Amino acid sequence: MRQFTMRERWRYAFDNFIARGTTSMLLGLGVIFGAAVILFSVIVWVAGAVPEDAQGNFARVAWMSLMRTLDPGTMGGDSGLYGVIMLGVTAVGIFILSALIGILNSGLETRLDALRKGRSLVVEHDHTVILGWSEQIFTILGELAEANASRRNACVVILADRDKVEIEDEIRGKEINLKGTRVVCRQGSPTELSDLEIVNLDDARSIVVLSPASDNPDAEVIKCVLAIVNRQGRKAEPYHIVAELRDPRNVEVAKIAGKDEVEIVLVGDLIARIIAQTCRQPGLSIVYTELLDFGGDEIYFREQPELQGKPFSDSLAAYRDATVIGLAAAGKVPVLNPPHDTPLASGDRLIVIAADDDSITYAPPAASPVQVEAIAAGEPPAPAPERTLILGWNWRTPVIIRELDNYVAPGSTVTVLAECADGEQELARDAGSRRHLKVTFTPASPTDRATLDGLNLHTFNHIILLCSDTLPVQEADANTLITLLHLRDIAEKAGKPLTIVSEMLDIRNRNLAEVARVNDFIVSDKLISLMLTQISENKQLNAVFTDMFDPDGSEIYLKPATRYVKPGVPVNFFTVLESARRRGELAIGYKLAAQASDAEQAYGVKVNPVKDDTITFGEGDRIIVVAED
């Protein structure tokens, strides 16, 4: 065994002492300082060089020595042996004070570096925690700020494996109107237990787990949920976690990991369903945006004791400035458009669209305001086959076609034009499961103008433009923009509008392809961001949105207004409600064809209108309803 010298041992001990940090160094410096003062005081006392001012008091000698270490000018009047000794005291004092300043400066810099790294504990209560980072975060912050506008001292905490200063700079660069909501950023991994302790999860009102931009994002999300739920020393009450997943095969394991504490938003299927629904119904995208953001009308739950024992249909006209769309029976999953004869029991809550919770005022009309003579009679025509064109290819293409098959009439067709080597074989594998659609595949580039001109685009009812998932995000979005510009130019030169739904991977690129009309809609992760925010504020909304986008049950449709009321006749919305009720549907708004190109008027879409206002509907106008088909 090696024999260490005393010098090596002392040096090793000194290095370990210094490594303990600023506090240890200050403590050691204080000991040296005190020892020096006592040592020189003893020398003065033993040498008999005690000045007259000390009056023979050792404590007074020590005090005078201390003053000379702190202020070199104090020894200006000292002389003789005492002056020589005090010169040594002053020299030691200069050294110690210089070391003290250096240690304090180093400690302050270390502390500032730690603050810049975002590693300090968040001392907040009732805050929203966002774990992870993606472009969605900017939309989420804006919506949370809107939701927190009436809440004092609202706070959002972000934990991401990125530099804290970079995160703050990006948020400032977006110029988000935070409306008084504070944003606190911390650097750390959302899957590390020690890093999760920083953001004070136990006092958070909700936790949003974002899907990261990695090769296996769902695994990271599930690992994060496990880390939250299984933390040692966690609170006994359940967390309110909202997590997004990409692959439906991972939903079950995510629910096992999060138990009843996590609400899953399945991004891939959801976007496919949104594309399938919005391509067939111009204006539906505006309805979804209105319901999902916090800027206009939102969805609330309302218990109304006055309606207990009465059928659900009695609630439809119960509010002047709010619209009933469903029922959350006590202990059951919320349902949109339940059977209208369903009796309301104690604990049942109505699902209501309203501008805010305070505007939901129970005020049923004293007399029936329905204009019965204005209600249209007759049955709607049988659905006709539809032609849909899909330009481009990604992993969602087969899912979108499966979703379309749930809505279109028999005899409908889908033409897929894309550069995909195995696209035709992949579509052939699903052929046996399709009930209504016939699918054909054409290998070609959607960005080629000659190819697009040869398609006779105006013979298609709907056009879906998809981003490639084999190219980098910006390149894929650039190709989508090129094709979209060609489509718009073809429509403008022909003087015939095309119904186009485009997909953008990067939210920032959506602004480059500014929407010009209601039948030209761009789908991106923005709607997912809005949904995540809504569910983070109220976890029960997840069941409502799941029902809303599910082809089974009731969804939102835009149907010709002439099916419900007579054209050219001024009617109030109570009359529209009653006409829809007779068909087993719920009317929630309308779309006016005359305003279809007016962005200031939301492209003619009005959700939750005041029920006693008068409207005159004509050909081309639509009623927005919640219906089974």
C-alpha positions in Angstrom: 0.0 0.0 0.0 1.4 3.4 -0.9 2.6 5.6 1.9 1.4 9.2 1.5 3.4 12.1 2.7 2.0 14.6 5.2 2.1 17.2 2.5 0.0 15.1 0.2 -2.5 14.3 3.0 -2.8 18.0 3.9 -3.3 19.0 0.3 -5.9 16.3 -0.2 -7.8 17.4 2.9 -7.6 21.1 1.7 -8.9 20.2 -1.8 -11.9 18.3 -0.3 -12.6 21.3 2.0 -12.5 23.7 -0.9 -14.7 21.4 -3.0 -17.5 21.7 -0.5 -18.4 25.1 -1.9 -18.7 28.8 -0.9 -20.1 28.2 2.6 -17.2 26.0 3.6 -14.6 28.4 2.2 -16.3 31.3 4.1 -16.3 29.3 7.3 -12.6 28.4 6.9 -11.7 32.0 6.1 -13.5 33.1 9.2 -11.6 30.7 11.3 -8.3 31.8 9.8 -9.3 35.4 10.4 -10.2 34.9 14.0 -7.1 32.9 14.7 -4.9 35.6 13.1 -6.4 38.4 15.3 -6.0 36.3 18.4 -2.4 35.3 17.5 -1.3 38.9 16.9 -3.1 40.1 20.0 -1.2 37.5 22.1 2.1 38.6 20.5 1.4 42.2 21.5 0.4 41.2 25.0 3.4 38.9 25.5 5.9 41.4 24.0 4.7 44.1 26.3 3.8 46.3 23.3 0.3 47.1 24.6 -0.5 50.7 23.6 -1.9 53.2 26.2 -5.3 53.1 24.4 -5.8 49.5 25.4 -5.6 50.4 29.1 -4.1 47.0 29.8 -7.2 45.1 28.6 -6.6 42.1 26.4 -10.1 42.3 24.9 -9.3 45.9 24.0 -6.0 44.8 22.3 -7.9 42.1 20.3 -10.5 44.7 19.2 -7.8 47.1 18.1 -6.1 44.3 16.1 -9.4 43.5 14.5 -9.9 47.1 13.4 -6.5 47.1 11.8 -7.2 44.0 9.7 -10.4 45.6 8.4 -9.0 49.1 7.8 -5.3 49.5 6.9 -5.6 53.3 7.6 -6.2 52.6 11.3 -2.6 51.8 11.9 -1.4 55.2 10.6 -0.6 56.5 14.2 1.0 53.3 15.5 4.8 53.3 16.3 7.5 51.2 17.8 7.1 47.4 18.3 3.3 47.8 18.3 3.4 49.4 14.9 5.6 46.6 13.5 3.2 44.0 14.8 0.2 45.9 13.5 1.8 46.1 10.1 1.8 42.3 10.1 -1.9 42.3 11.2 -2.7 44.7 8.4 -0.9 42.6 5.8 -2.8 39.5 6.9 -6.1 41.5 6.9 -5.5 42.6 3.3 -4.9 39.0 2.2 -8.0 37.8 4.1 -10.3 40.6 2.8 -9.1 40.0 -0.8 -9.8 36.3 -0.4 -13.2 37.1 1.0 -14.1 39.3 -1.9 -12.9 36.6 -4.3 -14.9 33.9 -2.6 -18.1 36.0 -2.5 -17.7 37.0 -6.2 -17.1 33.3 -7.1 -20.1 32.2 -5.0 -22.3 34.9 -6.5 -21.3 33.9 -10.1 -22.0 30.2 -9.3 -25.4 31.1 -7.9 -26.2 33.2 -11.0 -25.1 30.4 -13.2 -27.4 28.0 -11.3 -30.3 30.4 -11.7 -29.6 30.7 -15.4 -29.7 26.9 -15.6 -33.1 26.9 -13.9 -32.4 24.4 -11.2 -34.0 26.1 -8.2 -37.2 24.9 -6.6 -40.5 26.4 -7.8 -42.5 27.8 -4.9 -45.9 28.1 -6.5 -49.4 26.9 -5.7 -52.3 26.1 -8.1 -50.1 26.4 -11.1 -50.1 24.6 -14.4 -47.0 22.4 -15.2 -45.9 21.7 -18.8 -43.5 18.9 -19.1 -41.5 18.7 -22.4 -41.1 21.1 -25.3 -42.6 21.4 -28.8 -43.9 24.2 -31.0 -47.3 23.5 -29.5 -46.2 25.1 -26.3 -46.8 28.7 -27.6 -50.4 28.0 -28.5 -50.9 26.3 -25.1 -49.4 29.3 -23.3 -51.7 31.7 -25.1 -54.8 29.7 -24.3 -53.8 29.2 -20.7 -53.3 33.0 -20.4 -56.8 33.5 -21.8 -58.2 30.9 -19.4 -56.4 32.6 -16.4 -57.4 36.1 -17.3 -59.7 36.3 -14.3 -57.4 34.4 -11.9 -55.0 36.3 -9.7 -51.3 35.4 -9.6 -51.7 32.7 -12.3 -48.6 30.8 -13.1 -47.4 28.3 -15.7 -44.2 26.3 -15.1 -42.3 24.7 -17.9 -39.8 21.9 -17.4 -37.8 21.0 -20.5 -34.4 19.5 -21.3 -33.3 22.7 -22.9 -31.4 25.8 -21.7 -33.6 28.0 -19.5 -32.5 31.2 -21.1 -33.1 29.9 -24.6 -36.7 28.9 -23.6 -37.4 32.3 -22.2 -36.0 34.0 -25.3 -38.2 31.9 -27.6 -41.3 32.7 -25.6 -40.5 36.4 -25.6 -39.8 36.2 -29.3 -43.4 35.0 -30.0 -44.8 38.1 -28.3 -47.6 36.1 -26.6 -50.1 38.2 -24.7 -49.9 36.5 -21.3 -52.4 38.8 -19.7 -50.7 38.8 -16.3 -49.9 35.0 -16.3 -46.4 34.4 -15.1 -44.2 31.8 -17.0 -41.5 30.2 -14.9 -39.0 28.0 -16.9 -36.8 25.3 -15.5 -34.2 23.1 -17.1 -34.4 19.3 -16.6 -35.6 16.0 -17.9 -39.3 15.3 -17.5 -38.5 11.6 -16.9 -36.0 12.2 -14.0 -37.5 12.0 -10.5 -35.1 14.6 -9.1 -35.9 17.1 -11.9 -39.7 16.6 -11.3 -39.2 17.7 -7.7 -38.1 21.1 -8.9 -41.6 22.1 -10.4 -43.6 21.2 -7.2 -46.1 18.8 -8.8 -48.0 18.2 -5.6 -49.3 21.7 -5.5 -50.0 22.0 -9.3 -53.6 22.2 -10.5 -52.8 20.3 -13.7 -49.9 18.7 -15.6 -49.5 18.7 -19.4 -47.1 16.1 -20.9 -46.1 17.0 -24.4 -45.0 14.5 -27.0 -41.3 15.2 -27.7 -39.6 15.3 -31.1 -37.8 12.0 -30.8 -37.7 8.6 -32.6 -40.0 7.1 -29.9 -42.0 9.9 -28.4 -44.7 7.7 -26.9 -42.1 5.8 -24.8 -40.9 9.2 -23.4 -44.4 10.3 -22.5 -45.3 7.0 -20.8 -42.0 7.1 -18.9 -42.8 10.6 -17.7 -46.3 9.6 -16.6 -44.8 6.7 -14.6 -42.3 9.1 -13.0 -45.1 11.4 -11.9 -47.4 8.8 -10.6 -44.8 6.6 -8.8 -42.8 9.4 -7.1 -41.9 8.7 -3.5 -43.5 11.0 -1.1 -46.1 12.2 -3.6 -49.5 13.6 -2.5 -52.3 11.1 -1.7 -54.8 12.9 -3.9 -54.8 12.0 -7.6 -53.0 14.2 -10.1 -54.7 15.8 -13.1 -52.4 14.7 -15.9 -53.0 15.3 -19.6 -50.7 13.5 -22.0 -50.6 13.2 -25.8 -49.7 10.0 -27.6 -49.0 9.4 -31.3 -49.7 5.6 -31.7 -53.0 4.1 -30.7 -51.2 0.9 -29.8 -49.7 2.7 -26.8 -52.9 3.9 -25.2 -53.6 0.9 -23.1 -50.1 0.8 -21.6 -50.3 4.6 -20.9 -53.6 4.1 -19.0 -51.9 1.3 -17.0 -49.1 3.6 -16.2 -51.3 6.6 -15.3 -54.3 4.7 -13.9 -57.2 7.1 -13.4 -54.9 10.1 -13.0 -54.1 10.6 -16.7 -56.2 11.8 -19.6 -54.9 10.6 -23.0 -55.2 12.6 -26.2 -54.4 10.4 -29.2 -52.9 12.8 -31.6 -52.6 10.6 -34.7 -56.2 9.3 -34.8 -57.6 12.7 -33.8 -56.0 14.6 -36.6 -57.1 11.9 -39.1 -60.7 12.3 -37.9 -60.5 16.1 -38.0 -59.3 15.9 -41.6 -62.0 13.4 -42.6 -64.7 15.4 -41.0 -63.6 18.9 -42.0 -62.9 18.1 -45.7 -66.6 17.1 -46.2 -68.1 20.1 -44.3 -66.7 23.6 -45.1 -67.0 25.6 -41.9 -66.7 22.7 -39.5 -63.1 23.7 -38.7 -64.3 27.1 -37.5 -66.8 25.4 -35.2 -64.1 23.2 -33.7 -61.7 26.1 -33.2 -64.5 28.1 -31.6 -65.3 25.3 -29.1 -61.7 24.5 -28.3 -60.1 27.9 -27.8 -60.7 30.2 -24.8 -61.4 33.3 -26.9 -65.1 32.8 -27.5 -67.5 30.1 -26.5 -66.4 27.1 -24.5 -68.0 23.9 -23.1 -69.1 23.8 -19.5 -70.9 21.4 -17.2 -74.0 22.8 -15.4 -76.3 21.2 -12.8 -79.8 22.7 -13.0 -82.0 21.6 -10.1 -85.1 23.1 -11.7 -85.0 20.5 -14.4 -84.8 17.4 -12.2 -87.5 14.9 -13.1 -88.1 16.6 -16.5 -87.0 15.1 -19.9 -83.7 16.3 -21.4 -85.6 18.0 -24.2 -86.9 20.6 -21.7 -83.4 21.8 -21.2 -82.9 22.9 -24.8 -84.8 26.2 -24.4 -83.8 26.7 -20.8 -81.0 29.2 -21.5 -81.1 32.4 -23.7 -77.3 32.8 -24.1 -76.2 29.2 -23.8 -76.7 26.1 -25.8 -77.2 22.5 -24.5 -75.3 19.8 -26.4 -75.3 16.8 -24.1 -75.7 15.2 -20.7 -73.3 14.0 -18.0 -75.4 11.7 -15.9 -74.2 11.1 -12.4 -71.5 8.4 -12.4 -71.6 7.9 -16.2 -69.6 9.0 -19.2 -70.8 12.3 -20.7 -72.8 11.8 -23.9 -73.6 14.2 -26.7 -77.2 14.4 -27.9 -78.7 11.7 -25.6 -82.2 10.5 -26.2 -84.4 13.5 -25.7 -86.8 11.7 -23.4 -84.0 10.9 -20.9 -85.2 12.1 -17.5 -82.8 14.4 -15.5 -82.0 13.1 -12.1 -80.2 14.6 -9.1 -76.5 15.0 -9.8 -76.9 15.0 -13.5 -75.2 17.9 -15.3 -76.0 19.4 -18.7 -73.1 19.9 -21.2 -73.5 23.5 -22.3 -71.8 25.9 -24.8 -71.5 29.4 -23.3 -69.2 32.4 -23.4 -68.3 31.9 -19.8 -69.7 30.1 -16.8 -71.3 33.2 -15.4 -73.5 33.7 -18.5 -75.3 30.4 -18.1 -78.5 31.7 -16.6 -81.6 29.6 -16.3 -84.3 31.6 -18.0 -86.9 29.5 -19.9 -89.4 31.6 -21.9 -92.8 32.0 -20.3 -94.6 31.2 -23.5 -93.5 29.2 -26.4 -91.5 31.4 -28.8 -91.4 28.8 -31.6 -92.8 29.9 -35.0 -94.3 26.6 -35.9 -95.5 27.8 -39.3 -91.8 28.5 -40.3 -90.6 24.9 -39.7 -89.8 23.1 -42.9 -91.5 19.8 -43.6 -90.3 16.7 -45.5 -87.4 14.3 -45.2 -83.8 15.1 -46.3 -82.6 13.6 -49.6 -80.7 10.4 -49.6 -76.9 11.0 -49.4 -75.1 11.0 -52.8 -71.8 9.3 -53.5 -68.8 11.6 -53.0 -65.4 11.9 -54.8 -62.4 12.7 -52.7 -58.8 13.4 -53.9 -55.9 12.8 -51.5 -52.6 14.5 -52.6 -49.5 13.2 -50.8 -48.8 10.4 -48.4 -48.0 9.7 -44.8 -48.7 7.1 -42.2 -52.1 8.7 -41.5 -53.4 8.2 -45.1 -54.9 4.7 -44.5 -56.4 6.0 -41.2 -58.0 9.0 -43.0 -59.5 6.7 -45.6 -60.9 4.4 -42.9 -62.5 7.5 -41.2 -64.0 8.7 -44.5 -65.5 5.3 -45.0 -67.6 5.9 -41.8 -69.2 9.0 -43.2 -69.7 8.8 -47.0 -72.5 7.1 -49.0 -72.0 3.8 -50.8 -70.4 4.2 -54.2 -68.1 7.0 -53.0 -64.5 7.0 -54.3 -61.1 8.2 -53.1 -58.2 8.9 -55.5 -54.7 8.9 -53.9 -51.9 10.7 -55.8 -48.6 10.4 -54.2 -44.9 9.4 -54.5 -45.0 6.3 -52.3 -43.5 3.0 -53.5 -45.7 0.7 -51.4 -48.8 3.0 -51.1 -50.9 0.8 -53.5 -50.1 -2.4 -51.6 -50.8 -0.8 -48.2 -54.2 0.5 -49.4 -55.0 -3.0 -50.8 -54.5 -4.5 -47.4 -57.5 -2.5 -46.1 -59.8 -3.1 -49.0 -61.8 -5.8 -47.3 -62.7 -3.6 -44.3 -64.1 -0.7 -46.4 -67.9 -0.7 -46.8 -68.6 2.4 -48.9 -65.4 3.5 -50.6 -63.5 2.4 -53.7 -59.9 3.5 -53.6 -57.5 4.0 -56.5 -53.8 4.9 -56.3 -51.8 7.0 -58.8 -48.0 7.3 -58.4 -47.1 10.9 -59.2 -45.8 14.1 -57.6 -48.5 16.4 -56.1 -46.2 19.4 -56.7 -46.2 19.0 -60.5 -48.5 21.5 -62.1 -49.1 19.5 -65.3 -50.2 16.5 -63.2 -52.6 18.7 -61.2 -54.1 20.3 -64.4 -54.7 16.8 -65.8 -56.8 15.7 -62.8 -59.9 17.7 -63.6 -60.0 18.9 -60.0 -63.5 20.4 -60.1 -65.0 17.0 -60.5 -63.9 16.2 -56.9 -66.1 17.1 -53.9 -63.2 17.3 -51.5 -59.4 17.6 -51.7 -57.1 16.6 -48.9 -53.4 17.7 -49.0 -51.1 15.7 -46.8 -47.5 16.3 -45.7 -44.8 13.6 -46.3 -43.4 11.8 -43.2 -40.3 10.7 -45.0 -38.9 14.2 -45.5 -37.6 16.8 -43.0 -40.4 18.8 -41.5 -39.6 22.1 -43.2 -39.1 20.4 -46.6 -42.4 18.5 -46.2 -44.3 21.7 -45.4 -42.6 23.5 -48.3 -43.9 20.9 -50.7 -47.4 21.2 -49.2 -47.2 25.0 -49.7 -46.2 24.6 -53.3 -49.1 22.2 -54.0 -51.5 24.5 -52.1 -50.5 27.5 -54.2 -51.1 25.5 -57.4 -54.6 24.4 -56.2 -55.6 28.0 -55.3 -54.4 29.3 -58.6 -56.3 26.6 -60.5 -59.5 27.4 -58.6 -59.1 31.2 -59.1 -58.5 30.9 -62.9 -61.5 28.5 -63.3 -63.7 30.7 -61.1 -64.8 27.7 -59.2 -63.8 27.2 -55.5 -62.3 24.0 -54.3 -62.9 22.5 -50.9 -59.3 22.0 -49.6 -58.1 20.6 -46.3 -54.3 20.9 -46.0 -52.0 19.4 -43.3 -49.0 21.4 -41.9 -46.5 19.8 -39.6 -45.0 23.0 -38.2 -47.5 25.5 -36.7 -45.3 28.4 -37.8 -45.8 27.5 -41.5 -49.5 27.8 -41.1 -49.2 31.6 -41.2 -47.4 31.3 -44.6 -50.5 29.7 -46.1 -53.0 32.2 -44.7 -56.5 30.8 -45.0 -58.5 32.9 -47.5 -62.0 31.3 -47.2 -63.9 28.8 -45.1 -63.5 25.9 -47.5 -59.7 26.2 -47.5 -58.7 24.9 -44.1 -55.2 24.0 -42.8 -54.9 21.3 -40.1 -51.9 21.4 -37.8 -51.1 20.6 -34.2 -52.8 23.8 -33.1 -56.2 22.1 -32.6 -54.4 19.4 -30.5 -52.8 22.2 -28.4 -56.2 23.8 -27.9 -57.6 20.5 -26.8 -54.8 19.8 -24.4 -55.3 23.2 -22.8 -59.1 22.7 -22.4 -58.6 19.2 -20.8 -55.9 20.6 -18.5 -58.6 23.0 -17.2 -61.3 20.4 -17.0 -60.4 16.7 -17.3 -64.1 15.7 -18.0 -63.9 17.4 -21.3 -61.7 14.6 -22.7 -64.8 12.3 -22.7 -66.8 15.0 -24.5 -64.1 15.6 -27.2 -63.7 11.8 -27.6 -67.4 11.5 -28.3 -67.4 14.6 -30.6 -64.7 13.2 -32.9 -65.9 9.5 -32.8 -67.9 8.3 -35.8 -70.0 6.2 -33.4 -72.6 8.2 -31.7 -73.3 11.9 -32.4 -71.0 14.4 -34.1 -71.2 17.9 -35.4 -72.6 18.4 -38.8 -73.5 21.4 -41.0 -76.7 20.7 -42.8 -78.8 22.9 -45.3 -80.9 25.4 -43.4 -83.8 24.7 -45.7 -84.2 21.3 -44.1 -85.1 23.0 -40.8 -86.9 26.3 -41.6 -88.5 27.8 -44.7 -86.2 30.0 -46.7 -86.7 33.8 -46.7 -88.8 33.7 -43.5 -87.4 35.6 -40.5 -87.2 33.2 -37.6 -85.7 33.1 -34.1 -83.3 30.4 -33.0 -85.9 28.8 -30.7 -87.7 27.8 -33.9 -84.5 26.2 -35.3 -84.0 24.4 -32.0 -87.5 22.9 -32.2 -87.1 21.9 -35.8 -83.8 20.1 -35.0 -85.4 18.5 -31.9 -88.1 16.9 -34.0 -85.4 15.2 -36.0 -83.6 13.9 -32.8 -80.9 16.5 -33.3 -79.5 19.5 -31.3 -79.0 22.8 -33.2 -76.0 24.8 -31.8 -75.5 27.5 -34.5 -75.5 28.4 -38.2 -73.3 29.4 -41.1 -74.3 32.1 -43.5 -73.2 31.6 -47.1 -73.0 35.4 -47.7 -70.2 35.7 -45.2 -68.2 32.7 -46.3 -65.2 34.8 -47.4 -65.3 37.3 -44.5 -62.7 36.5 -41.9 -64.0 39.3 -39.6 -67.3 37.4 -39.4 -65.7 34.0 -38.8 -66.5 33.1 -42.4 -70.2 33.2 -41.6 -70.1 30.7 -38.7 -72.0 31.6 -35.5 -71.9 29.2 -32.6 -74.3 29.6 -29.7 -76.4 32.4 -31.1 -78.8 34.4 -28.9 -82.0 32.4 -29.2 -84.5 35.2 -29.5 -82.5 37.1 -32.2 -84.1 36.9 -35.7 -82.3 35.4 -38.7 -83.5 34.9 -42.3 -82.0 31.8 -43.9 -81.6 31.2 -47.6 -80.3 28.7 -50.1 -76.7 27.9 -49.2 -77.0 28.7 -45.5 -76.3 25.9 -43.0 -77.5 24.9 -39.6 -74.8 23.5 -37.2 -76.3 20.5 -35.4 -75.2 17.6 -33.1 -76.6 14.5 -34.7 -75.9 10.8 -35.3 -75.5 11.2 -39.0 
